[in-house]
Each structure stands twice: as structure tokens, then as C-alpha cells.
């Protein structure tokens, strides 16, 4: 075997494969982090405090985005991930209630998403995990004859600026997002 070969692979091919993983793997990780689900009002969560059945249960984030639990009272959930909410509950339980609380949080029901504009049945729809714009349009009854399928915008519920971004059929939808299909001009 020559100096430029590792196993059965030329070093140039291995280098190219490594570069593809670095570029696209990093892009996918950044996209996943940007789309990491943040809780909001209307979400229903299951809180499990291991070894403490009385503290475990199902809770809904109220209009202010808080969960009200026995002993510890209200804990802010809006804007947090499941893990962050679990950590916040554990931290409150440490304040004189439990010595080593282990808490898990799981989303049971997501808040709905909204689709507006040029779809046959605009409105709010229950979120389905892993859905994209094309799934949302289908839930809204499909496009109207006036729809501009190339001008679809999405406003992310977890975007503090509430700015709308251009979307295509593959764009991932998250709970609470607002999708707007624009009208085309003939």
C-alpha cells in the first residue's frame, strides 16, 4: 500500500468525507439547536419526580407560562426546554424539600400551530411531531387557486423578535408557529 492510502481508502477521499461531515454536520447541528423546542403557554407536560409520586403529575403551562406544583408553587416554564424546566423544578425542591431530587419533564400535548392566508381552511391545528410546511398546508385543506406557493412565510413562536422568515415546503414547523401563504397576482 502506498503512503497516500489508509486501509483501502485514499487519504484524499477520507479528507473529502471529513470535510462534508464538518460542513453539513455543523449546519445540521446549528439548525437543530435553533429549532430546539421551547415550552410555552398551552403546553401540557408530565413531570416525574423520582421516588415522590405526590409531586409527579401532569401540568399545563398557564397563560403566564408557569407550572403550579404542590409544595414549591409556580415555576416558570415558558421559553425553557424540557430539561431546563426539570432542572428548575429540581432546584426549587432542593430548597428544603428534598435532598437529591431527580426530575424528568416530558411534553404530552403541544400547543397548536396556525396557518393563514391562501389555504382552504385557515386556522389553528394540533401540532404533529416532525411536520413540515407541506403537512401544515395539507391540514389546512390545501392551497386555494390564488395561492402563491413560492411566497410562504413563517413566524416562529420562540423568536423573541417575532420576525417572519421565508419558508419552503421542507421547512420544519414547531408548535405555536404562524404560517402565512401569500396571494399571487396574475
PALO-128899 format. One record per residue (C-alpha): residue number from 1; residue in one letter; x, y, z. Coordinates in nm, 3 decimals, padded with zeros to 5 digits. Last residue first. Layout:
N
+-----+---------+---------+---------+---------+
| num | residuo |      c1 |      c2 |      c3 |
+-----+---------+---------+---------+---------+
| NUM |       A |       X |       Y |       Z |
...
+-----+---------+---------+---------+---------+
This chain:
186
+-----+---------+---------+---------+---------+
| num | residuo |      c1 |      c2 |      c3 |
+-----+---------+---------+---------+---------+
| 186 |       X | -05.197 |  03.728 | -01.212 |
| 185 |       X | -05.111 |  03.833 | -00.859 |
| 184 |       X | -05.036 |  03.555 | -00.617 |
| 183 |       X | -05.172 |  03.556 | -00.264 |
| 182 |       X | -04.941 |  03.482 |  00.028 |
| 181 |       X | -04.939 |  03.169 |  00.244 |
| 180 |       X | -04.882 |  03.266 |  00.609 |
| 179 |       X | -04.759 |  03.018 |  00.870 |
| 178 |       X | -04.774 |  03.101 |  01.242 |
| 177 |       X | -04.566 |  02.885 |  01.476 |
| 176 |       X | -04.711 |  02.785 |  01.815 |
| 175 |       X | -04.577 |  02.431 |  01.798 |
| 174 |       X | -04.290 |  02.393 |  01.553 |
| 173 |       X | -04.294 |  02.363 |  01.173 |
| 172 |       X | -03.994 |  02.238 |  00.975 |
| 171 |       X | -03.930 |  02.396 |  00.637 |
| 170 |       X | -03.949 |  02.133 |  00.362 |
| 169 |       X | -04.228 |  02.301 |  00.160 |
| 168 |       X | -04.045 |  02.634 |  00.158 |
| 167 |       X | -04.019 |  02.916 |  00.409 |
| 166 |       X | -03.927 |  03.284 |  00.411 |
| 165 |       X | -03.887 |  03.428 |  00.757 |
| 164 |       X | -04.122 |  03.636 |  00.968 |
| 163 |       X | -03.988 |  03.829 |  01.261 |
| 162 |       X | -04.143 |  03.771 |  01.603 |
| 161 |       X | -03.844 |  03.945 |  01.765 |
| 160 |       X | -03.841 |  03.698 |  02.058 |
| 159 |       X | -03.844 |  03.404 |  01.818 |
| 158 |       X | -03.989 |  03.107 |  02.009 |
| 157 |       X | -04.326 |  03.130 |  01.834 |
| 156 |       X | -04.156 |  03.129 |  01.497 |
| 155 |       X | -04.320 |  03.337 |  01.225 |
| 154 |       X | -04.332 |  03.150 |  00.896 |
| 153 |       X | -04.364 |  03.287 |  00.544 |
| 152 |       X | -04.479 |  03.126 |  00.220 |
| 151 |       X | -04.430 |  03.303 | -00.111 |
| 150 |       X | -04.336 |  03.033 | -00.363 |
| 149 |       X | -04.673 |  02.856 | -00.346 |
| 148 |       X | -04.850 |  03.180 | -00.436 |
| 147 |       X | -05.207 |  03.086 | -00.353 |
| 146 |       X | -05.495 |  03.220 | -00.564 |
| 145 |       X | -05.634 |  02.876 | -00.656 |
| 144 |       X | -05.654 |  02.797 | -00.285 |
| 143 |       X | -05.383 |  02.576 | -00.139 |
| 142 |       X | -05.454 |  02.259 |  00.058 |
| 141 |       X | -05.718 |  02.183 |  00.321 |
| 140 |       X | -05.537 |  02.346 |  00.614 |
| 139 |       X | -05.403 |  02.006 |  00.724 |
| 138 |       X | -05.247 |  01.973 |  00.378 |
| 137 |       X | -05.085 |  02.315 |  00.416 |
| 136 |       X | -04.941 |  02.208 |  00.752 |
| 135 |       X | -04.800 |  01.888 |  00.603 |
| 134 |       X | -04.638 |  02.091 |  00.320 |
| 133 |       X | -04.489 |  02.328 |  00.577 |
| 132 |       X | -04.318 |  02.046 |  00.766 |
| 131 |       X | -04.422 |  01.816 |  01.048 |
| 130 |       X | -04.185 |  01.628 |  01.277 |
| 129 |       X | -04.424 |  01.598 |  01.574 |
| 128 |       X | -04.786 |  01.678 |  01.489 |
| 127 |       X | -04.919 |  02.011 |  01.614 |
| 126 |       X | -05.293 |  02.048 |  01.650 |
| 125 |       X | -05.441 |  02.297 |  01.406 |
| 124 |       X | -05.530 |  02.665 |  01.427 |
| 123 |       X | -05.698 |  02.845 |  01.140 |
| 122 |       X | -05.712 |  02.871 |  00.762 |
| 121 |       X | -05.936 |  02.621 |  00.579 |
| 120 |       X | -05.882 |  02.644 |  00.202 |
| 119 |       X | -05.531 |  02.785 |  00.219 |
| 118 |       X | -05.437 |  03.128 |  00.084 |
| 117 |       X | -05.373 |  03.320 |  00.401 |
| 116 |       X | -05.330 |  03.174 |  00.746 |
| 115 |       X | -05.190 |  02.861 |  00.910 |
| 114 |       X | -05.161 |  02.843 |  01.288 |
| 113 |       X | -04.977 |  02.597 |  01.512 |
| 112 |       X | -05.131 |  02.434 |  01.818 |
| 111 |       X | -04.976 |  02.399 |  02.165 |
| 110 |       X | -04.805 |  02.067 |  02.223 |
| 109 |       X | -04.957 |  01.787 |  02.427 |
| 108 |       X | -04.765 |  01.541 |  02.646 |
| 107 |       X | -04.429 |  01.719 |  02.672 |
| 106 |       X | -04.192 |  01.530 |  02.902 |
| 105 |       X | -04.019 |  01.654 |  03.215 |
| 104 |       X | -03.785 |  01.446 |  03.432 |
| 103 |       X | -03.685 |  01.531 |  03.787 |
| 102 |       X | -03.431 |  01.375 |  04.022 |
| 101 |       X | -03.436 |  01.540 |  04.363 |
| 100 |       X | -03.135 |  01.488 |  04.591 |
|  99 |       X | -03.212 |  01.620 |  04.938 |
|  98 |       X | -03.582 |  01.701 |  04.903 |
|  97 |       X | -03.798 |  01.981 |  05.048 |
|  96 |       X | -03.572 |  02.247 |  05.198 |
|  95 |       X | -03.473 |  02.445 |  04.889 |
|  94 |       X | -03.364 |  02.140 |  04.687 |
|  93 |       X | -03.719 |  02.110 |  04.550 |
|  92 |       X | -03.679 |  02.455 |  04.391 |
|  91 |       X | -03.360 |  02.343 |  04.213 |
|  90 |       X | -03.525 |  02.020 |  04.098 |
|  89 |       X | -03.811 |  02.221 |  03.945 |
|  88 |       X | -03.564 |  02.449 |  03.764 |
|  87 |       X | -03.365 |  02.146 |  03.637 |
|  86 |       X | -03.681 |  01.982 |  03.502 |
|  85 |       X | -03.778 |  02.308 |  03.331 |
|  84 |       X | -03.432 |  02.329 |  03.171 |
|  83 |       X | -03.456 |  01.967 |  03.056 |
|  82 |       X | -03.795 |  02.020 |  02.891 |
|  81 |       X | -03.664 |  02.332 |  02.717 |
|  80 |       X | -03.740 |  02.674 |  02.858 |
|  79 |       X | -03.909 |  02.976 |  02.699 |
|  78 |       X | -04.223 |  02.937 |  02.906 |
|  77 |       X | -04.174 |  02.704 |  03.204 |
|  76 |       X | -04.159 |  02.941 |  03.501 |
|  75 |       X | -04.217 |  02.752 |  03.824 |
|  74 |       X | -04.513 |  02.828 |  04.048 |
|  73 |       X | -04.567 |  02.668 |  04.389 |
|  72 |       X | -04.293 |  02.457 |  04.550 |
|  71 |       X | -04.502 |  02.237 |  04.779 |
|  70 |       X | -04.756 |  02.122 |  04.517 |
|  69 |       X | -04.691 |  02.240 |  04.162 |
|  68 |       X | -04.807 |  02.536 |  03.954 |
|  67 |       X | -04.647 |  02.543 |  03.608 |
|  66 |       X | -04.586 |  02.886 |  03.456 |
|  65 |       X | -04.622 |  03.026 |  03.105 |
|  64 |       X | -04.830 |  03.331 |  03.200 |
|  63 |       X | -05.136 |  03.192 |  03.020 |
|  62 |       X | -05.096 |  02.863 |  03.203 |
|  61 |       X | -04.847 |  02.586 |  03.135 |
|  60 |       X | -05.042 |  02.267 |  03.185 |
|  59 |       X | -04.945 |  02.005 |  03.442 |
|  58 |       X | -04.950 |  01.627 |  03.452 |
|  57 |       X | -04.820 |  01.455 |  03.764 |
|  56 |       X | -04.534 |  01.383 |  04.000 |
|  55 |       X | -04.516 |  01.558 |  04.337 |
|  54 |       X | -04.730 |  01.302 |  04.520 |
|  53 |       X | -04.546 |  01.017 |  04.345 |
|  52 |       X | -04.212 |  01.115 |  04.500 |
|  51 |       X | -03.950 |  00.845 |  04.431 |
|  50 |       X | -03.849 |  01.003 |  04.101 |
|  49 |       X | -04.011 |  01.342 |  04.049 |
|  48 |       X | -04.187 |  01.293 |  03.716 |
|  47 |       X | -04.340 |  01.596 |  03.549 |
|  46 |       X | -04.572 |  01.533 |  03.255 |
|  45 |       X | -04.624 |  01.842 |  03.044 |
|  44 |       X | -04.918 |  02.013 |  02.873 |
|  43 |       X | -04.831 |  02.308 |  02.650 |
|  42 |       X | -05.088 |  02.588 |  02.647 |
|  41 |       X | -04.847 |  02.867 |  02.735 |
|  40 |       X | -04.498 |  02.796 |  02.602 |
|  39 |       X | -04.219 |  02.540 |  02.609 |
|  38 |       X | -03.912 |  02.575 |  02.389 |
|  37 |       X | -03.837 |  02.314 |  02.128 |
|  36 |       X | -03.488 |  02.314 |  01.982 |
|  35 |       X | -03.523 |  02.459 |  01.632 |
|  34 |       X | -03.213 |  02.678 |  01.652 |
|  33 |       X | -03.020 |  02.393 |  01.813 |
|  32 |       X | -03.128 |  02.154 |  01.538 |
|  31 |       X | -03.028 |  02.407 |  01.269 |
|  30 |       X | -02.688 |  02.451 |  01.433 |
|  29 |       X | -02.641 |  02.073 |  01.450 |
|  28 |       X | -02.745 |  02.037 |  01.085 |
|  27 |       X | -02.500 |  02.307 |  00.976 |
|  26 |       X | -02.221 |  02.151 |  01.181 |
|  25 |       X | -02.289 |  01.809 |  01.028 |
|  24 |       X | -02.307 |  01.965 |  00.682 |
|  23 |       X | -01.970 |  02.140 |  00.692 |
|  22 |       X | -01.775 |  01.910 |  00.923 |
|  21 |       X | -01.927 |  01.593 |  00.780 |
|  20 |       X | -01.851 |  01.704 |  00.422 |
|  19 |       X | -01.494 |  01.797 |  00.524 |
|  18 |       X | -01.435 |  01.453 |  00.678 |
|  17 |       X | -01.561 |  01.281 |  00.361 |
|  16 |       X | -01.326 |  01.495 |  00.147 |
|  15 |       X | -01.028 |  01.416 |  00.373 |
|  14 |       X | -01.106 |  01.044 |  00.357 |
|  13 |       X | -01.123 |  01.065 | -00.023 |
|  12 |       X | -00.788 |  01.250 | -00.038 |
|  11 |       X | -00.629 |  00.996 |  00.200 |
|  10 |       X | -00.704 |  00.713 | -00.044 |
|   9 |       X | -00.923 |  00.445 |  00.114 |
|   8 |       X | -00.844 |  00.071 |  00.137 |
|   7 |       X | -00.686 |  00.097 |  00.482 |
|   6 |       X | -00.539 |  00.446 |  00.479 |
|   5 |       X | -00.376 |  00.521 |  00.142 |
|   4 |       X | -00.141 |  00.809 |  00.049 |
|   3 |       X |  00.178 |  00.627 |  00.158 |
|   2 |       X |  00.120 |  00.344 | -00.083 |
|   1 |       X |  00.000 |  00.000 |  00.000 |
+-----+---------+---------+---------+---------+
